[in-house]
């Protein structure tokens, strides 16, 4: 158990480097956020493997009980921050890429893994309509029943990406120099409204639980310079306040822990940066890891009786699946690029 706790502390330390340039315009750049996602991937993996394990779960009785929700919350924060910063650089062209490439790719990969899961484990055990709704991620029309137990995150992030594209495209037509700020605030408000609606209706709570973190990512992106200036000038006040609220939320109310973690990440990024080839590689694999979690758990469930062995074997198998998926993605992208190049030369 001591080794396990030391591992929990050691993994984030892999990515941390002291920030020496004093700049505030490169905080949480794309490489740093990918490294952070690699660290978060580790905690989300442990949490979900603990959920999938049948029997006594000492890992889930430790701090890993809350690392999944908080980790996903920070994922949402980084996703919102990343897409808005990309939109700032590329404008409406980025919306086309986001929808036609990122969203479509994510959806097709998710459906493909659902099909694999269905034909390997559930063929003949589900009614046709139920199976189709689960396979094509239409959970909202199926009382939130999913083929992939952990696939709710993919459904939510695809939905938020599409809403982002609609909101920012419509706001780009406004005749005001504040249209970027308007779009960001509208998107943040929609995120919070979805969470409140799910809470009031007592439905879809899992899908919307961490959406306020998406709203925080929106607000940080549109007020990037002001937030960094405030956090830099009042670093220790912000740090100790958020450090205390994070641990209070961690043990008392998980969403508060997630919101505090997002804000704490902004503050810490004033003094440190994140750079490590291992965590960067894991960050590149994180979507594949998340998508294959449930499939791997079903495969290994009959064979593993020890929880720590369960975590080790599943982690290896999931990483293997994720690397294979990344290789296929890279190969397809290379082929498309080659076809375009050949078409341009003719």
C-alpha positions in Angstrom: 0.0 0.0 0.0 2.9 2.4 0.8 4.3 1.8 -2.7 0.9 2.6 -4.1 0.7 5.9 -2.2 4.2 6.9 -3.3 3.2 6.2 -6.9 0.3 8.5 -6.6 2.6 11.3 -5.5 5.4 10.4 -7.9 3.5 10.5 -11.2 2.6 14.2 -11.2 6.1 15.1 -10.2 7.3 13.6 -13.5 5.8 16.4 -15.5 6.7 19.4 -13.3 9.5 21.8 -14.3 10.3 25.1 -12.7 9.2 28.0 -14.9 12.3 30.2 -15.6 11.3 32.5 -18.5 8.9 34.8 -16.4 6.5 35.0 -19.3 2.7 34.9 -18.9 1.7 34.6 -22.5 2.7 30.9 -22.8 1.1 29.6 -19.7 -0.7 26.3 -20.3 0.4 26.0 -24.0 -0.5 22.9 -26.0 2.5 20.8 -25.0 2.0 21.6 -21.3 -1.7 20.8 -21.4 -0.9 17.5 -23.2 1.5 16.6 -20.4 -1.1 17.4 -17.7 -3.6 15.2 -19.5 -1.1 12.4 -19.3 -1.0 12.8 -15.5 -4.8 13.1 -15.2 -5.1 10.0 -17.4 -3.3 8.0 -14.7 -5.7 9.1 -11.9 -8.8 8.6 -14.0 -7.5 5.1 -15.0 -7.0 4.1 -11.4 -10.4 5.4 -10.4 -12.3 3.6 -13.2 -10.4 0.3 -12.8 -11.4 0.4 -9.1 -15.0 0.8 -10.2 -14.8 -2.1 -12.6 -13.1 -4.4 -10.1 -15.4 -6.9 -8.5 -14.6 -7.6 -4.9 -12.8 -5.8 -2.1 -11.3 -2.6 -3.5 -8.7 -1.1 -1.2 -7.7 1.3 -4.1 -11.2 2.7 -4.2 -11.2 3.1 -0.4 -8.2 5.3 -0.7 -8.0 8.8 -2.3 -8.7 7.2 -5.7 -12.4 7.3 -4.9 -12.4 11.0 -5.9 -9.6 11.2 -8.4 -11.8 10.2 -11.3 -14.4 13.0 -11.0 -11.7 15.6 -10.3 -9.5 14.4 -13.1 -12.4 14.5 -15.6 -13.3 18.0 -14.4 -9.8 19.2 -15.2 -10.0 17.4 -18.6 -13.1 19.5 -19.3 -11.4 22.7 -18.1 -8.4 22.0 -20.4 -10.7 21.1 -23.4 -12.7 24.3 -23.2 -9.5 26.4 -22.7 -7.8 24.6 -25.6 -10.6 25.0 -28.2 -11.1 28.6 -27.4 -7.4 29.4 -27.6 -7.3 27.6 -31.0 -10.3 29.6 -32.2 -8.5 32.8 -31.2 -5.6 31.9 -33.5 -7.5 30.5 -36.5 -11.0 31.9 -36.4 -14.0 30.2 -38.0 -11.7 27.9 -40.0 -11.0 26.1 -36.8 -14.7 25.4 -36.3 -14.8 23.5 -39.6 -11.8 21.4 -38.5 -13.2 20.8 -35.0 -16.5 19.5 -36.3 -15.5 17.8 -39.6 -12.3 16.2 -38.2 -12.1 16.1 -34.4 -15.7 15.4 -33.6 -16.3 13.0 -36.5 -13.1 11.1 -35.7 -13.9 10.9 -32.0 -17.5 9.7 -32.7 -16.4 7.1 -35.3 -13.7 5.7 -33.0 -16.2 5.5 -30.1 -18.8 3.7 -32.3 -16.2 1.3 -33.6 -15.2 0.3 -30.1 -18.8 0.0 -29.1 -19.3 -2.4 -32.1 -16.3 -4.4 -31.0 -17.6 -4.6 -27.5 -21.1 -5.7 -28.7 -19.9 -8.4 -31.0 -17.4 -9.8 -28.5 -19.6 -9.8 -25.4 -23.2 -8.7 -25.9 -24.3 -10.1 -29.2 -27.7 -11.8 -28.7 -28.2 -10.5 -25.2 -29.6 -7.1 -26.1 -32.7 -6.2 -28.0 -32.0 -4.7 -31.4 -33.2 -1.2 -30.6 -31.4 -1.1 -27.3 -28.2 -2.4 -28.9 -28.3 0.2 -31.7 -28.9 3.1 -29.3 -26.0 1.9 -27.2 -23.7 1.3 -30.2 -24.3 4.8 -31.7 -24.0 6.6 -28.3 -27.6 7.7 -28.3 -27.7 7.3 -24.5 -30.0 10.2 -24.0 -32.8 8.4 -25.8 -32.1 5.1 -23.9 -32.4 6.3 -20.3 -28.7 6.9 -20.3 -27.8 3.3 -20.8 -24.4 2.9 -22.6 -22.4 0.2 -24.4 -19.3 1.7 -22.9 -19.7 2.1 -19.2 -17.3 5.1 -19.2 -18.4 6.5 -22.5 -20.5 9.3 -21.0 -17.4 11.6 -21.2 -17.2 11.1 -24.9 -20.9 11.9 -25.4 -20.6 15.0 -23.3 -17.5 16.4 -24.9 -18.8 15.8 -28.4 -22.0 17.6 -27.4 -20.0 20.6 -26.0 -17.8 20.8 -29.0 -20.8 21.0 -31.3 -22.4 23.7 -29.1 -19.1 25.6 -29.1 -19.0 25.6 -32.9 -22.6 26.8 -33.1 -22.2 29.5 -30.5 -18.9 30.9 -31.8 -20.1 30.8 -35.4 -23.3 32.7 -34.6 -21.4 35.2 -32.4 -18.9 35.8 -35.1 -21.7 37.5 -37.1 -22.4 40.0 -34.3 -21.5 43.7 -35.1 -19.4 44.3 -32.0 -15.7 44.1 -31.1 -16.7 42.2 -28.0 -18.1 39.2 -29.9 -15.3 36.9 -28.7 -16.0 37.7 -25.1 -19.8 37.4 -25.7 -19.3 33.9 -27.2 -17.2 32.7 -24.4 -19.6 33.9 -21.7 -22.6 32.4 -23.6 -20.8 29.0 -23.8 -19.9 29.1 -20.1 -23.5 30.0 -19.2 -24.8 27.1 -21.4 -22.4 24.7 -19.6 -23.7 25.8 -16.2 -27.3 25.7 -17.3 -27.0 22.1 -18.5 -25.6 21.2 -15.0 -28.4 23.0 -13.2 -31.0 21.5 -15.5 -29.7 17.9 -14.9 -29.6 18.6 -11.2 -33.2 19.9 -11.1 -34.5 17.1 -13.3 -32.4 14.5 -11.5 -31.4 13.0 -14.8 -28.1 12.9 -16.7 -26.1 13.9 -13.6 -23.1 11.9 -14.6 -22.9 13.6 -18.0 -23.1 17.2 -16.6 -21.5 16.8 -13.1 -18.2 18.4 -14.1 -19.5 20.8 -16.8 -18.9 23.9 -14.6 -15.2 23.1 -15.1 -15.8 23.5 -18.9 -17.3 26.9 -18.0 -14.2 27.8 -16.0 -12.0 26.8 -19.0 -14.1 29.2 -21.2 -13.8 32.1 -18.8 -10.0 31.5 -18.3 -9.4 31.5 -22.1 -11.3 34.8 -22.8 -9.8 36.6 -19.7 -6.4 34.9 -20.1 -4.2 37.9 -19.5 -6.2 39.3 -16.6 -6.4 36.0 -14.8 -2.7 35.4 -15.2 -1.8 38.9 -14.0 -4.0 38.5 -10.9 -2.7 35.0 -10.1 0.9 36.2 -10.6 0.6 39.2 -8.4 -1.3 37.5 -5.6 0.3 34.0 -6.0 0.5 32.9 -2.4 -2.9 34.2 -1.4 -4.5 32.4 -4.3 -2.4 29.3 -3.8 -3.2 28.8 -0.1 -6.9 29.7 -0.5 -7.3 27.2 -3.4 -5.2 24.6 -1.7 -7.5 24.6 1.3 -10.7 24.6 -0.7 -9.3 21.8 -2.9 -8.7 19.4 0.0 -12.0 20.4 1.6 -13.8 19.6 -1.6 -11.8 16.4 -2.1 -13.1 14.9 1.1 -16.4 16.8 1.6 -17.9 17.8 -1.8 -16.1 16.5 -4.9 -17.3 19.2 -7.4 -15.7 21.9 -5.2 -12.5 19.9 -5.4 -12.7 19.8 -9.2 -13.4 23.6 -9.5 -10.6 24.4 -7.1 -8.2 22.0 -8.9 -8.8 24.0 -12.2 -8.2 27.3 -10.5 -5.2 25.9 -8.6 -3.7 24.7 -12.0 -3.8 28.3 -13.3 -2.1 29.6 -10.2 0.6 26.9 -10.1 1.3 27.5 -13.8 2.6 31.0 -12.9 5.6 29.3 -11.3 6.0 25.9 -12.9 5.6 24.4 -16.4 4.9 20.8 -17.5 7.3 19.0 -19.7 8.1 15.2 -19.8 8.2 12.8 -22.7 6.5 10.1 -20.7 3.5 12.2 -19.6 3.4 13.8 -23.0 3.1 10.4 -24.6 0.4 9.4 -22.1 -1.4 12.6 -22.9 -1.5 11.8 -26.6 -2.9 8.4 -25.7 -5.5 9.6 -23.2 -8.7 9.4 -25.3 -7.7 5.9 -26.4 -7.1 4.9 -22.8 -10.5 6.2 -21.8 -12.4 4.5 -24.6 -10.8 1.1 -24.0 -11.2 1.1 -20.2 -14.5 -0.8 -20.2 -13.5 -3.2 -23.0 -10.3 -4.2 -21.2 -12.1 -4.6 -17.9 -14.6 -7.1 -19.5 -11.7 -9.0 -21.1 -9.7 -9.4 -17.9 -12.5 -9.7 -15.3 -12.6 -13.6 -15.3 -8.9 -14.0 -14.9 -7.6 -11.6 -12.2 -8.4 -12.0 -8.5 -5.9 -9.6 -7.0 -6.7 -5.9 -7.2 -3.1 -4.7 -7.7 -2.5 -7.3 -10.4 -5.8 -6.2 -11.9 -4.6 -2.6 -12.1 -1.2 -3.6 -13.6 -2.5 -6.0 -16.2 -5.4 -3.8 -17.3 -3.2 -0.7 -17.5 -0.8 -2.6 -19.8 -3.6 -4.0 -22.0 -5.3 -0.6 -22.2 -2.1 1.2 -23.1 -1.5 -1.4 -25.8 -5.0 -0.8 -27.3 -4.5 2.9 -27.1 -1.1 2.8 -28.8 -2.6 0.6 -31.6 -5.5 3.1 -32.0 -3.0 6.0 -32.2 -1.0 4.1 -34.8 -4.2 3.5 -36.9 -5.1 7.2 -36.6 -1.6 8.3 -37.6 -1.6 5.9 -40.6 -5.0 7.1 -41.8 -3.9 10.7 -41.5 -0.7 9.9 -43.4 -2.7 8.2 -46.2 -5.1 11.2 -46.5 -2.2 13.6 -46.6 -0.5 11.5 -49.3 -3.7 11.3 -51.4 -4.2 15.1 -51.2 -0.5 15.7 -52.2 -0.8 13.3 -55.2 -4.1 14.9 -56.2 -2.5 18.4 -56.1 0.4 17.3 -58.3 -1.8 16.0 -61.1 
